[in-house]
Amino acid sequence: ATDTATVDQAAGLGADGYIVKPFQAGQVNACMAPFVPAPAANDGAGRGAETPQATMARLGIGGERLLIYLGGLQAQLSAAGAELAALLARGDHESARAQLNRLHAGCLTLGLEAAALALRSMSADPLDAAQVQAALADTVRDVMHQSDAVAGGCLPA
């Protein structure tokens, strides 16, 4: 925001930083980390997720590749928010469900079972836009937790 009123309003609401486009995943994660609750378990897995070690073993990949995959899923989820909102606003629930199914498959592949289940359980007809956005936000948090677990050394040496 460049206008004074918007900056003053944001500061009054507690904003004390900003992120500049183009967004870098690491920068966004660092800025958002204080607002994302830590996973309950100390095994590196977030809410209903495989441990990073289990995911890497199942997929036959290393930590760097898993981080790339998680980053790709996070980018897809970020883009999906606006795409799904537009589809639902047009009443195109079939395309929205197809998009949710693709995201579900990505979560399942990367061991994010709770996120996959949340996306798959969108059964209301028509889909509720607020419920979809809430599920996407939860899924992004799960991806961030898993990325932090991989990058933060929850992997065997």
C-alpha angles and dihedrals in degrees: 000000000000104000116093096231093056093046091048091049092049091048090049089054091053103266110152103165145028143213120226125215132277088058118223115205093226092051093048092047091050093049095044099040095090089058097049116083115236119250114267096231125065093217094092094255122119128210106333096339136135115250111263088245091057092048092049092048092048093048095038093233138122131242095268092055091046090053089052091051092047090049090052092050091048090052090050091050092049092051092044093063094069094034093053092045089054093046092049092046088056091047092244096144094156092061090043090054090049090053091048090050091054091050089047090055091050092051092047092049091052094048097254095137099165091049091047091050092048092052093044093049093064092117103143113120110240098029114244110237094209092050091049092050091048091051091049091050091050090048092051089052090051091051091049091050091050092047090050090050091053095043094039097064102261085137126095114261 
